[in-house]
């Protein structure tokens, strides 16, 4: 992937020194889980939500909150002033460059559609950090919080992606960011809110099915970004598409369930199968249009 020397985004906030992580008063993962365990939700539902949210998706706290009927954003704790990553931090430079590229692509796409693109922030953290959706944890994997319009990532996830999940490569890493930015695009378009409202009224199985469609659309939108980025800046090198497709396969719900020693249970999927994730990323990559990413139409997936 040809990224070095390209523009870096100013919308990256570095909380890795722990100064902005803070505790989460009145909630956080432990507090919310404790409350949910005492509610109508079963342990199995909570585990499924956490496992699903771990692999590139919306903060599991948001999912759990909706399932329990407490879908509103959690209260924020006061953060220390935002800090830029060090100039000599290569991995931070990489994610800043990829984020900048998504900004350029989506600004242009929105402009052609007669709208203004609101750029998200990307927060680097270690271990845990507070968000408008609750306490973020590294174990969740990268996630997007619609309440504060920020993407959160512990860069240690990339080591997990490479060594534990078997998905190495810089374009696989870029796909992770582009997927989360895809959730931001869904949020701006009002899709996320409609899906959340529908899920709050749905059964567990129906809610999971809606989540799958939302996640597959984010995969498709990641492909749309790659299409335009390559056309404009010849970003892709030999093997890059294969890296992204391999990453999509490794984080499919069926692959994750098999990898953890469990039976594959399609009704519990929250992100889609490996084949589905590959197909929708490829569709966005080949078409380059948001219209092609309609995962919600009947028979689409």
Kinemage of the C-alpha trace (Angstrom):
@kinemage 1
@onewidth
@group {chain A} dominant
@subgroup {mainchain}
@vectorlist {calphas} color= white
{ca unk a 1} P 0.000 0.000 0.000
{ca unk a 2} L 1.441 3.357 -1.064
{ca unk a 3} L 0.853 5.574 1.931
{ca unk a 4} L 4.152 7.126 2.955
{ca unk a 5} L 4.483 10.800 2.133
{ca unk a 6} L 0.733 11.337 1.821
{ca unk a 7} L -1.251 13.824 3.890
{ca unk a 8} L -1.869 13.025 7.546
{ca unk a 9} L -5.087 13.924 9.341
{ca unk a 10} L -5.226 16.505 12.116
{ca unk a 11} L -8.156 14.580 13.647
{ca unk a 12} L -6.119 12.022 15.595
{ca unk a 13} L -6.137 12.185 19.385
{ca unk a 14} L -3.466 10.319 21.326
{ca unk a 15} L -4.520 9.047 24.771
{ca unk a 16} L -1.902 6.323 25.025
{ca unk a 17} L -0.046 7.913 27.910
{ca unk a 18} L -3.076 7.238 30.104
{ca unk a 19} L -3.771 10.889 30.776
{ca unk a 20} L -7.137 10.815 29.049
{ca unk a 21} L -8.291 7.301 29.857
{ca unk a 22} L -9.670 8.033 33.265
{ca unk a 23} L -12.111 6.019 35.249
{ca unk a 24} L -15.723 5.903 34.265
{ca unk a 25} L -17.914 7.194 37.008
{ca unk a 26} L -21.289 5.570 37.366
{ca unk a 27} L -20.813 2.840 34.795
{ca unk a 28} L -18.171 1.439 32.493
{ca unk a 29} L -17.925 -2.117 31.282
{ca unk a 30} L -18.001 -3.707 34.709
{ca unk a 31} L -20.877 -1.568 35.905
{ca unk a 32} L -22.972 -2.087 32.806
{ca unk a 33} L -22.318 -5.822 32.764
{ca unk a 34} L -23.280 -6.037 36.405
{ca unk a 35} L -26.543 -4.267 35.715
{ca unk a 36} L -27.277 -6.381 32.672
{ca unk a 37} L -26.630 -9.614 34.493
{ca unk a 38} L -29.331 -8.576 36.906
{ca unk a 39} L -31.728 -7.673 34.109
{ca unk a 40} L -33.752 -9.668 31.627
{ca unk a 41} L -30.700 -10.395 29.467
{ca unk a 42} L -29.097 -13.796 29.762
{ca unk a 43} L -25.389 -14.426 30.051
{ca unk a 44} L -25.387 -15.983 26.567
{ca unk a 45} L -26.804 -12.830 24.994
{ca unk a 46} L -24.183 -10.686 26.717
{ca unk a 47} L -21.338 -12.954 25.618
{ca unk a 48} L -22.584 -12.965 22.018
{ca unk a 49} L -22.765 -9.172 21.996
{ca unk a 50} L -19.244 -8.836 23.362
{ca unk a 51} L -17.776 -11.382 20.946
{ca unk a 52} L -19.571 -9.760 18.021
{ca unk a 53} L -18.490 -6.272 18.964
{ca unk a 54} L -14.886 -7.413 19.390
{ca unk a 55} L -14.403 -8.010 15.659
{ca unk a 56} L -14.560 -4.594 14.024
{ca unk a 57} L -17.835 -3.004 14.923
{ca unk a 58} L -19.863 -0.676 17.051
{ca unk a 59} L -18.952 -0.506 20.730
{ca unk a 60} L -20.463 -3.598 22.396
{ca unk a 61} L -21.701 -1.328 25.186
{ca unk a 62} L -24.017 0.295 22.666
{ca unk a 63} L -25.354 -3.117 21.618
{ca unk a 64} L -25.845 -4.229 25.209
{ca unk a 65} L -27.532 -0.969 26.124
{ca unk a 66} L -30.023 -1.339 23.283
{ca unk a 67} L -30.750 -4.968 24.152
{ca unk a 68} L -31.486 -3.982 27.733
{ca unk a 69} L -33.675 -1.053 26.747
{ca unk a 70} L -31.077 1.432 27.980
{ca unk a 71} L -29.864 2.602 24.590
{ca unk a 72} L -28.968 6.190 25.466
{ca unk a 73} L -25.357 7.304 25.527
{ca unk a 74} L -23.491 6.949 28.774
{ca unk a 75} L -22.415 10.078 30.586
{ca unk a 76} L -19.006 11.408 29.659
{ca unk a 77} L -16.197 11.962 32.084
{ca unk a 78} L -14.018 15.004 31.683
{ca unk a 79} L -11.066 14.378 29.382
{ca unk a 80} L -7.625 15.909 29.411
{ca unk a 81} L -6.869 18.169 26.435
{ca unk a 82} L -6.497 16.270 23.163
{ca unk a 83} L -2.915 15.472 22.217
{ca unk a 84} L -1.337 14.751 18.826
{ca unk a 85} L 0.709 11.559 18.307
{ca unk a 86} L 4.517 11.908 18.261
{ca unk a 87} L 5.879 12.784 14.825
{ca unk a 88} L 8.260 9.800 14.863
{ca unk a 89} L 5.592 7.196 15.674
{ca unk a 90} L 5.348 5.195 12.449
{ca unk a 91} L 2.147 3.311 13.275
{ca unk a 92} L 0.395 6.482 14.426
{ca unk a 93} L 1.594 8.130 11.213
{ca unk a 94} L 0.081 5.249 9.243
{ca unk a 95} L -3.371 5.492 10.818
{ca unk a 96} L -3.271 9.296 10.499
{ca unk a 97} L -2.532 8.921 6.790
{ca unk a 98} L -5.284 6.361 6.233
{ca unk a 99} L -7.768 8.533 8.140
{ca unk a 100} L -6.770 11.521 5.976
{ca unk a 101} L -7.388 9.468 2.864
{ca unk a 102} L -10.876 8.503 4.063
{ca unk a 103} L -11.507 12.198 4.732
{ca unk a 104} L -10.553 13.103 1.172
{ca unk a 105} L -12.663 10.350 -0.371
{ca unk a 106} L -15.803 10.889 1.692
{ca unk a 107} L -15.607 14.677 1.469
{ca unk a 108} L -15.674 14.311 -2.309
{ca unk a 109} L -18.422 11.660 -2.314
{ca unk a 110} L -20.646 13.722 -0.009
{ca unk a 111} L -19.982 16.890 -2.021
{ca unk a 112} L -21.078 15.178 -5.227
{ca unk a 113} L -24.226 14.150 -3.384
{ca unk a 114} L -24.913 17.739 -2.321
{ca unk a 115} L -23.898 17.333 1.330
{ca unk a 116} L -21.022 18.250 3.623
{ca unk a 117} L -18.934 15.492 5.193
{ca unk a 118} L -18.297 15.850 8.925
{ca unk a 119} L -14.912 14.331 9.668
{ca unk a 120} L -14.700 11.903 12.591
{ca unk a 121} L -11.980 11.911 15.220
{ca unk a 122} L -9.750 8.878 15.691
{ca unk a 123} L -8.614 8.148 19.237
{ca unk a 124} L -5.518 6.097 20.011
{ca unk a 125} L -5.594 4.491 23.466
{ca unk a 126} L -4.147 1.669 25.521
{ca unk a 127} L -6.119 -0.607 27.788
{ca unk a 128} L -9.218 1.476 28.404
{ca unk a 129} L -10.633 4.913 27.708
{ca unk a 130} L -13.899 6.730 28.320
{ca unk a 131} L -16.269 7.384 25.433
{ca unk a 132} L -19.750 8.804 25.023
{ca unk a 133} L -20.915 5.193 24.583
{ca unk a 134} L -19.378 3.956 27.832
{ca unk a 135} L -15.970 2.679 28.833
{ca unk a 136} L -13.964 1.468 25.859
{ca unk a 137} L -11.707 -1.561 26.359
{ca unk a 138} L -8.878 -2.883 24.195
{ca unk a 139} L -10.509 -6.315 24.318
{ca unk a 140} L -13.407 -4.928 22.293
{ca unk a 141} L -11.170 -4.352 19.288
{ca unk a 142} L -11.568 -1.160 17.229
{ca unk a 143} L -15.006 0.443 17.450
{ca unk a 144} L -16.979 3.522 16.492
{ca unk a 145} L -19.061 5.502 18.966
{ca unk a 146} L -21.886 7.378 17.202
{ca unk a 147} L -22.594 9.511 20.273
{ca unk a 148} L -19.259 11.354 20.001
{ca unk a 149} L -18.483 10.530 16.341
{ca unk a 150} L -15.108 9.029 17.194
{ca unk a 151} L -13.276 5.895 16.088
{ca unk a 152} L -11.341 4.204 18.907
{ca unk a 153} L -8.411 1.864 18.417
{ca unk a 154} L -5.712 0.318 20.547
{ca unk a 155} L -2.916 -0.224 18.023
{ca unk a 156} L -2.105 -3.484 19.783
{ca unk a 157} L -5.089 -4.865 17.847
{ca unk a 158} L -2.954 -4.936 14.725
{ca unk a 159} L -0.633 -7.439 16.378
{ca unk a 160} L -3.666 -9.559 17.224
{ca unk a 161} L -4.872 -9.230 13.643
{ca unk a 162} L -1.539 -10.458 12.311
{ca unk a 163} L -0.363 -13.054 14.825
{ca unk a 164} L -3.577 -14.499 16.268
{ca unk a 165} L -6.050 -14.043 13.433
{ca unk a 166} L -3.594 -14.576 10.592
{ca unk a 167} L -4.349 -11.365 8.713
{ca unk a 168} L -1.085 -9.462 8.174
{ca unk a 169} L -0.403 -6.509 5.883
{ca unk a 170} L -0.775 -2.747 5.872
{ca unk a 171} L -3.864 -2.811 3.684
{ca unk a 172} L -5.548 -5.231 6.095
{ca unk a 173} L -4.846 -2.615 8.764
{ca unk a 174} L -6.228 0.146 6.547
{ca unk a 175} L -9.381 -1.922 6.002
{ca unk a 176} L -9.938 -1.918 9.769
{ca unk a 177} L -9.954 1.889 9.858
{ca unk a 178} L -12.029 2.195 6.689
{ca unk a 179} L -14.648 -0.169 8.155
{ca unk a 180} L -15.001 1.960 11.290
{ca unk a 181} L -15.188 5.132 9.193
{ca unk a 182} L -17.924 3.307 7.271
{ca unk a 183} L -19.902 3.257 10.514
{ca unk a 184} L -19.394 7.016 10.738
{ca unk a 185} L -20.781 7.431 7.220
{ca unk a 186} L -23.803 5.338 8.244
{ca unk a 187} L -24.258 7.585 11.255
{ca unk a 188} L -24.166 10.752 9.131
{ca unk a 189} L -26.678 9.268 6.698
{ca unk a 190} L -29.083 8.402 9.514
{ca unk a 191} L -28.821 4.668 8.863
{ca unk a 192} L -27.362 3.772 12.252
{ca unk a 193} L -30.149 5.495 14.176
{ca unk a 194} L -32.868 3.760 12.162
{ca unk a 195} L -31.234 0.390 12.722
{ca unk a 196} L -30.874 1.030 16.455
{ca unk a 197} L -34.548 1.961 16.693
{ca unk a 198} L -35.557 -1.185 14.814
{ca unk a 199} L -33.316 -3.371 16.960
{ca unk a 200} L -34.767 -1.973 20.177
{ca unk a 201} L -38.159 -3.366 19.114
{ca unk a 202} L -36.864 -6.647 17.718
{ca unk a 203} L -36.277 -10.107 19.109
{ca unk a 204} L -32.694 -11.205 19.777
{ca unk a 205} L -32.478 -13.093 16.473
{ca unk a 206} L -33.977 -10.189 14.517
{ca unk a 207} L -31.634 -7.747 16.252
{ca unk a 208} L -28.627 -9.869 15.299
{ca unk a 209} L -29.803 -9.991 11.687
{ca unk a 210} L -30.062 -6.192 11.567
{ca unk a 211} L -26.583 -5.905 13.063
{ca unk a 212} L -25.217 -8.175 10.336
{ca unk a 213} L -26.687 -5.944 7.633
{ca unk a 214} L -25.211 -2.849 9.279
{ca unk a 215} L -21.757 -4.425 9.522
{ca unk a 216} L -21.785 -5.754 5.971
{ca unk a 217} L -22.712 -2.302 4.732
{ca unk a 218} L -19.710 -0.870 6.604
{ca unk a 219} L -17.550 -3.462 4.824
{ca unk a 220} L -18.989 -2.339 1.512
{ca unk a 221} L -18.337 1.315 2.368
{ca unk a 222} L -14.734 0.397 3.172
{ca unk a 223} L -14.556 -0.999 -0.344
{ca unk a 224} L -16.013 2.238 -1.750
{ca unk a 225} L -13.207 4.152 -0.019
{ca unk a 226} L -10.560 1.825 -1.478
{ca unk a 227} L -12.057 2.213 -4.969
{ca unk a 228} L -11.860 5.999 -4.948
{ca unk a 229} L -8.529 6.181 -3.120
{ca unk a 230} L -6.915 3.942 -5.701
{ca unk a 231} L -8.446 5.816 -8.633
{ca unk a 232} L -7.263 9.169 -7.278
{ca unk a 233} L -3.897 8.255 -5.783
{ca unk a 234} L -3.017 4.765 -7.091
{ca unk a 235} L -2.924 3.587 -3.490
{ca unk a 236} L -3.076 -0.143 -4.080
{ca unk a 237} L -0.096 -2.372 -4.680
{ca unk a 238} L 0.034 -6.023 -5.694
{ca unk a 239} L -1.445 -8.197 -2.969
{ca unk a 240} L -3.287 -5.400 -1.155
{ca unk a 241} L -6.783 -6.506 -2.132
{ca unk a 242} L -5.911 -10.057 -1.108
{ca unk a 243} L -4.798 -8.744 2.311
{ca unk a 244} L -8.156 -7.048 2.867
{ca unk a 245} L -10.106 -10.061 1.643
{ca unk a 246} L -8.104 -12.327 3.944
{ca unk a 247} L -8.793 -10.009 6.891
{ca unk a 248} L -12.511 -10.008 6.050
{ca unk a 249} L -12.441 -13.810 6.020
{ca unk a 250} L -10.587 -14.102 9.331
{ca unk a 251} L -13.074 -11.869 11.159
{ca unk a 252} L -16.238 -13.472 9.817
{ca unk a 253} L -18.517 -14.682 12.594
{ca unk a 254} L -18.262 -18.280 11.431
{ca unk a 255} L -14.443 -18.145 11.405
{ca unk a 256} L -14.333 -16.566 14.858
{ca unk a 257} L -16.738 -19.130 16.309
{ca unk a 258} L -14.788 -22.035 14.835
{ca unk a 259} L -11.506 -20.488 15.973
{ca unk a 260} L -12.757 -20.248 19.545
{ca unk a 261} L -13.741 -23.914 19.540
{ca unk a 262} L -17.489 -23.294 19.361
{ca unk a 263} L -20.097 -24.557 16.950
{ca unk a 264} L -21.099 -22.196 14.157
{ca unk a 265} L -24.487 -20.691 15.026
{ca unk a 266} L -25.717 -18.381 12.218
{ca unk a 267} L -28.549 -17.009 14.389
{ca unk a 268} L -25.942 -15.534 16.722
{ca unk a 269} L -24.000 -13.757 13.962
{ca unk a 270} L -23.662 -9.993 14.463
{ca unk a 271} L -21.161 -9.149 11.700
{ca unk a 272} L -21.733 -11.709 8.956
{ca unk a 273} L -19.946 -14.768 7.677
{ca unk a 274} L -16.497 -14.681 6.111
{ca unk a 275} L -17.990 -15.108 2.641
{ca unk a 276} L -20.488 -12.301 3.207
{ca unk a 277} L -17.854 -9.882 4.476
{ca unk a 278} L -15.605 -10.606 1.526
{ca unk a 279} L -18.437 -10.268 -0.964
{ca unk a 280} L -19.611 -6.888 0.314
{ca unk a 281} L -16.119 -5.400 0.559
{ca unk a 282} L -15.490 -6.556 -2.996
{ca unk a 283} L -18.785 -5.068 -4.169
{ca unk a 284} L -17.879 -1.651 -2.783
{ca unk a 285} L -14.376 -1.915 -4.228
{ca unk a 286} L -15.609 -2.758 -7.719
{ca unk a 287} L -18.546 -0.343 -7.927
{ca unk a 288} L -17.324 2.613 -5.879
{ca unk a 289} L -20.912 3.653 -5.161
{ca unk a 290} L -22.815 3.974 -1.898
{ca unk a 291} L -25.962 2.901 -3.740
{ca unk a 292} L -24.425 -0.504 -4.358
{ca unk a 293} L -24.051 -0.986 -0.589
{ca unk a 294} L -27.748 -1.552 0.108
{ca unk a 295} L -27.527 -4.516 2.439
{ca unk a 296} L -31.017 -3.857 3.816
{ca unk a 297} L -33.078 -4.694 0.746
{ca unk a 298} L -34.864 -8.022 0.674
{ca unk a 299} L -32.581 -10.874 -0.323
{ca unk a 300} L -29.497 -8.621 -0.387
{ca unk a 301} L -27.284 -10.747 1.817
